[in-house]
Amino acid sequence: MNSIEKRIIEYVQSVGTCTAADLLSYLNHTEEVRKTTLYWYLNKLTSAHRLSRVSRGLYSVSGRKDFIPEVTEDMIAANEILHRELPFSSFCLYKGTEFAPYLHNIATNNVLYVETERDSCESAFNVLKHKGYTCFIRPGKDMIYHYIDLSDNVVFVKPLPSESPLQTVQGLSVPTLEKLLVDINVDEDFFYLQGSESFYILRNAAEKNIINRSRLLRYAKRRYVAEKLIKDLEEIGL
């Protein structure tokens, strides 16, 4: 974001809503900005969902929100068990229902995902299985396709990629939106979300939530999918 874009966003945030004329007057206090240049930036910022066009010639800051995963009772219960039995391991938990608002095609996913260090996967799997959970460890495409119904309340235990972007919600370590957007392009258990569906998810997520582009691409680079995501981001204007 260059200095003009930054000043536009800051001004709109400060006043709530404004016209293009208001913006032009504000910008020209410190530097000369032509009307055509302003409209070019306004089109760019609205396409990137940073601004919303409230009505003809009236703008406000986009209503996109931070992505905060829902913490469910089964997540809390599983997290407590895992930390009690494996106190020296780290865990990231989330539900497959997080994808629902962004899907182009309807696909019910009630899976509880548990990610942990590679060396702890087997132990976490055994702990949860012993506690009565229906668990699968590192399930691949064939296993899911033939033997697992994603609409069932099952648990997938899988490795947590190093330097995954995480956040803490209600005391649980959960993924950021950027992590999920990268993982669905890479992990075999997300095979049904890959291809065109992953693009729709990215586009829909950009319309609803704030995406940290640098965080997304930094993690994407670690998972060797940065080139694809750069192209997808350019296509949606982000």
NORMOHU-V598107 format. One record per pair of residues at least 12 apart in sequence whose C-alpha atoms are under 10 Angstrom apart, sorted by sequence separation. I is the first residue (numbers start at 1). GAP is how many residues later the second one is. If there is no record, write none. Layout:
i: {I,I}
gap: {GAP,GAP}
This chain:
i: {11,23,49,50,51,52,79,96,97,98,125,136,164,165,166,185,217,24,46,49,50,51,79,96,97,124,125,165,166,184,185,216,217,9,21,24,46,48,49,50,79,95,96,97,164,165,184,185,216,8,11,20,23,24,46,49,78,95,96,97,122,164,165,183,7,8,11,45,46,95,96,121,122,164,182,213,217,21,42,45,75,76,94,95,96,121,139,181,184,213,8,20,39,75,94,95,134,135,136,137,138,139,161,181,7,8,20,23,75,93,94,95,134,135,136,137,138,139,164,7,74,75,93,94,133,134,135,136,137,138,181,182,213,74,92,93,94,114,133,134,135,136,137,138,181,20,71,72,91,92,93,113,133,134,135,136,137,161,180,4,71,72,91,92,93,112,113,114,115,69,70,71,91,92,111,178,181,69,70,90,91,92,177,213,69,90,91,129,212,4,70,89,90,128,178,202,206,211,69,70,89,177,4,69,91,128,158,199,203,207,8,68,89,90,91,125,181,199,202,203,206,67,89,125,158,198,202,206,82,88,89,125,177,178,200,203,204,206,4,5,8,9,91,124,125,156,177,178,199,203,4,8,19,78,86,89,123,124,177,178,182,186,198,199,202,203,17,18,19,79,89,122,176,177,178,181,182,185,203,5,9,17,18,19,20,21,22,23,78,121,122,176,178,179,180,183,187,199,200,4,5,8,17,19,20,21,75,86,120,121,122,178,179,182,183,186,199,13,19,20,74,75,85,86,111,112,120,121,177,178,179,181,182,185,186,5,12,18,19,20,75,85,110,111,118,120,121,176,177,178,181,182,185,186,5,18,19,72,109,110,111,112,118,119,120,176,178,179,182,183,185,9,17,18,19,82,83,86,108,109,110,111,112,113,114,115,116,117,118,178,179,182,9,17,18,82,85,108,109,110,111,112,113,114,115,116,117,118,178,182,183,8,16,17,18,81,82,85,107,108,109,110,111,112,113,114,115,116,117,118,182,185,1,16,17,107,108,109,110,111,112,113,114,115,116,117,118,144,145,182,185,5,15,16,82,109,110,111,112,113,114,115,116,117,144,15,81,82,114,115,116,141,142,143,144,145,12,13,14,81,140,141,142,144,145,182,12,13,139,140,141,144,181,11,12,13,78,138,139,140,141,142,11,12,78,81,138,139,140,141,165,9,10,138,140,141,164,165,9,8,9,78,165,96,97,164,165,78,96,163,164,163,164,162,95,115,161,164,115,163,164,95,114,115,162,161,162,161,93,93,92,92,91,92,91,90,92,92,92,92,78,94,74,93,94,95,98,92,93,94,91,92,93,94,99,91,92,93,98,99,90,91,92,99,107,94,107,105,104,103,79,80,104,105,79,104,76,79,99,103,104,76,102,103,104,105,76,102,103,104,105,75,103,104,69,71,102,103,68,69,70,71,102,103,68,69,70,71,101,102,103,104,68,71,100,102,103,71,99,102,103,71,101,102,70,101,102,69,102,68,69,99,102,68,69,101,67,68,69,67,68,66,67,66,67,67,65,64,65,67,68,64,65,66,67,64,65,66,67,63,64,65,66,67,62,63,64,65,66,62,63,64,65,66,62,63,64,62,50,49,50,48,49,48,49,47,49,50,49,48,48,49,48,49,50,47,48,49,47,48,46,47,45,44,45,44}
gap: {12,12,12,12,12,12,12,12,12,12,12,12,12,12,12,12,12,13,13,13,13,13,13,13,13,13,13,13,13,13,13,13,13,14,14,14,14,14,14,14,14,14,14,14,14,14,14,14,14,15,15,15,15,15,15,15,15,15,15,15,15,15,15,15,16,16,16,16,16,16,16,16,16,16,16,16,16,17,17,17,17,17,17,17,17,17,17,17,17,17,18,18,18,18,18,18,18,18,18,18,18,18,18,18,19,19,19,19,19,19,19,19,19,19,19,19,19,19,19,20,20,20,20,20,20,20,20,20,20,20,20,20,20,21,21,21,21,21,21,21,21,21,21,21,21,22,22,22,22,22,22,22,22,22,22,22,22,22,22,23,23,23,23,23,23,23,23,23,23,24,24,24,24,24,24,24,24,25,25,25,25,25,25,25,26,26,26,26,26,27,27,27,27,27,27,27,27,27,28,28,28,28,29,29,29,29,29,29,29,29,30,30,30,30,30,30,30,30,30,30,30,31,31,31,31,31,31,31,32,32,32,32,32,32,32,32,32,32,33,33,33,33,33,33,33,33,33,33,33,33,34,34,34,34,34,34,34,34,34,34,34,34,34,34,34,34,35,35,35,35,35,35,35,35,35,35,35,35,35,36,36,36,36,36,36,36,36,36,36,36,36,36,36,36,36,36,36,36,36,37,37,37,37,37,37,37,37,37,37,37,37,37,37,37,37,37,37,38,38,38,38,38,38,38,38,38,38,38,38,38,38,38,38,38,38,39,39,39,39,39,39,39,39,39,39,39,39,39,39,39,39,39,39,39,40,40,40,40,40,40,40,40,40,40,40,40,40,40,40,40,40,41,41,41,41,41,41,41,41,41,41,41,41,41,41,41,41,41,41,41,41,41,42,42,42,42,42,42,42,42,42,42,42,42,42,42,42,42,42,42,42,43,43,43,43,43,43,43,43,43,43,43,43,43,43,43,43,43,43,43,43,43,44,44,44,44,44,44,44,44,44,44,44,44,44,44,44,44,44,44,44,45,45,45,45,45,45,45,45,45,45,45,45,45,45,46,46,46,46,46,46,46,46,46,46,46,47,47,47,47,47,47,47,47,47,47,48,48,48,48,48,48,48,49,49,49,49,49,49,49,49,49,50,50,50,50,50,50,50,50,50,51,51,51,51,51,51,51,52,53,53,53,53,54,54,54,54,55,55,55,55,56,56,57,58,58,58,58,59,59,59,60,60,60,60,61,61,62,63,64,66,67,68,68,69,70,72,74,75,76,77,78,79,79,79,79,79,80,80,80,81,81,81,81,81,82,82,82,82,82,83,83,83,85,85,86,86,88,89,90,92,92,92,92,93,93,94,94,94,94,94,95,95,95,95,95,96,96,96,96,96,97,97,97,98,98,98,98,99,99,99,99,99,99,100,100,100,100,100,100,100,100,101,101,101,101,101,102,102,102,102,103,103,103,104,104,104,105,105,106,106,106,106,107,107,107,108,108,108,109,109,110,110,111,111,138,140,141,141,141,141,142,142,142,142,143,143,143,143,144,144,144,144,144,145,145,145,145,145,146,146,146,146,146,147,147,147,148,156,157,157,158,158,159,159,160,160,160,161,185,186,187,188,188,188,189,189,189,190,190,191,191,192,193,193,194}
